[in-house]
Amino acid sequence: MAERSSFLQENFVKKSILIEAKAKPAKCPEVMHICFNIDKGYLLQAGVSLTSIIENNPNKRFSFHVFTDEVEAEEENMMRSFAEKYNQDIWFHIMDIKQFEGFHILRKNMHYVTYFRTYMPKVMKKFTNRYLYLDADILCFNSLEPFLKIDFQDKPVAVVEDLEETASVQCEFLNMQNKKYFNSGMMWVNIEEWEKQKITEKAFSYRNKEPKLFKYHDQDILNLAINGNALFFFFFYNYLPNVYKKLWEIEGKEPKDLILYHYIGDKPWKMCLTKYQKLWHDCCQRSLWRGSDKRFFEKEPKNYKRFRFAARYFMHMGQYNEAIKSLWYYTTLKIKFYIQK
């Protein structure tokens, strides 16, 4: 295990940028800190998530922290506009990506940025004793106040167990003795216990290990480091649609009182069919990023398979006109795709 001296902030944080609100919401005795780690190109998704949080928590004071490896002037200006509009503080923490390169990356769509959450508490402890970590593909639909009432019971995190199909396989694969496996896309973090139990140090002990051991990247490593010693929330704190079923089989079965909806599987900015995928776009159009998502809907030949899937979805949902349209796009785009090859 690495020595604690190697985890000093100056070794990990290149720079922190504060975008400070000009005013603060009244009657807010406590600031709630919410963290994201995103790579370049995901500010849109984080912005939509931020917007949903603000909309469902009026008059709540937040401090948002974005952990990333780089930030462009345009992105910083967008967040400045957000801070000014909603009177909330925003921090950018620019991390040194080299400190995380010993971790493994198995899938092309993954980035070392995802491992920033393993170090995050060491930065956040100067701001607060607890914070909420969220993936950028999460939307808020209710008040976050229930988080503030949680008793951690000496646990380093409060989390939601992953889908049964995922949890059972990963518990066996990783030899999890407690048979508990959580989804790391939402973590309510108790910094004092995290530090006391040296979770960061344990996580970093898995650097340079055999990549095949960790199918789900940082999620597997955090589960191993915490080893089941977590407080498990009810599933509506981080609702995970069942990706092992077809969209038409899970449509309309979401709980009414869910707090956070986690878009695992099909991303709404790539495919917009279901109620909650449409709600994501509705929120996007209410946000400062309105209109930015249009580029995800270009009817390009390379996307022809999406329209075949859409046709199947609409047929099962009884939306036959939409199914016919989707089949038409599928056929014409497929022909164009093979002509271009």
Secondary structure by P-SEA (a helix, b strand, c coil): cccccccccccccccccccccccccccccbbbbbbbbbcccaaaaaaaaaaaaaaacccbbbbbbbbcccccaaaaaaaaaaaaacbbbbbbbbbccccccccccccccccccccccccccccccccccbbbbbccccccccccccccccccccccbbbbbccaaaaaaaaaaacccccccccccccccaaaaaaaaaaaaaaaccccccccccccaaaaaaaaaaccccccccccccccccccccccccccccccccccccccccccccccccaaaaaaaaaaaaccccccccccccccccaaaaaaaaaaaaaaacaaaaaaaaaaaaaaaaaaaaaac
